[in-house]
Amino acid sequence: MGPMDSPQIGAYRSLWLDCFHASLEVERQATWLYNLTTVCYHALYLPLLYVTFLADFFQEEDMLLENVYYSEMKDAGFFDADWD
């Protein structure tokens, strides 16, 4: 019997394998949660960004108001220097 075949080494090896197997089991159980979180994040990121910041920007009233501002500035000659 060699030095690596002693009962104490075998017990340590068995304990290490049990811990390794348990960590793989925990990792396997946590993987589905990580995958679900990743899918939800990528699926909901753009709609949430739109609702939070861009919904007001794309309202038609604001665009019409900006057209009014632009036409008033154009009538006042604000952009005449740009065409010279």
N, C-alpha and C positions, 0 to 999 in steps of 0.2 A: 504494500500500500504506500503510495507516494505522498508527498506533503500536501498536494492539492486534493487528495481524496479523504482527508480527515473528516470526522463527523461535524466538527465545529465549522470548517470551511463549507461543507455541504449545507449546514443550517443557514449560514450567512448568504450563500448563493440562493437558497430557496426563499429567504426573506427578501433579498434584492429582487428576485423575479416576481414575487408576489406584489411588492411595491410598484415595480415597473408595470405589471399587468393592471393594477388598480389605477395608476396614473393614466394609462391608455384608455381605460374604461371611462374615467372622468373626462378625458379629452374627447372621447367619442360622444359622450352625452352633451358636452358643451358645444360641440361643433354645430349641431343643428340649430342651437340658439344663436350662435354667431352668424351662420348662414341666413337665418330668418331675419336677423337684425340688419345684415348687409343688404338683403333684397328690399326690405321695407325702407331703408334709408335711401337707396337709389331710386325706388319707385315713388317716394313721397317728397324727395328733395325739391324738385322743380315745381310741382304744384304748390307746395308750401311757400317757396320763394315767390311765386307769382302772386299768391293770395296776400302775402305779407307786404311786399314792396311794389309790385308792378301793376296790380289791379287798378289802383287809382291813376296810374300813369296812362293807362290805355283807355280811360273813360272818354267817351265821345265828346262830352261837354267841355272837358279840358282841352281837347284838340281843337274844337271850334273856337274856344276862347283864345287859344294861341294863334289861330288864323286871324282872328280879329286884331290881336296885338300886332301881328306881322303886317297886316294891311294898313293899320294906322301908322306904323313906323315907315312903311313904304310911301304912303301918301305924304308924310311929313318930310320926306327926302333924306331919311336916315341912311339909306343904302346908296345914295348917289355917288359918294366918294369911292365906293368899291368899283364902280364901272369906269372910272377915269383911267 
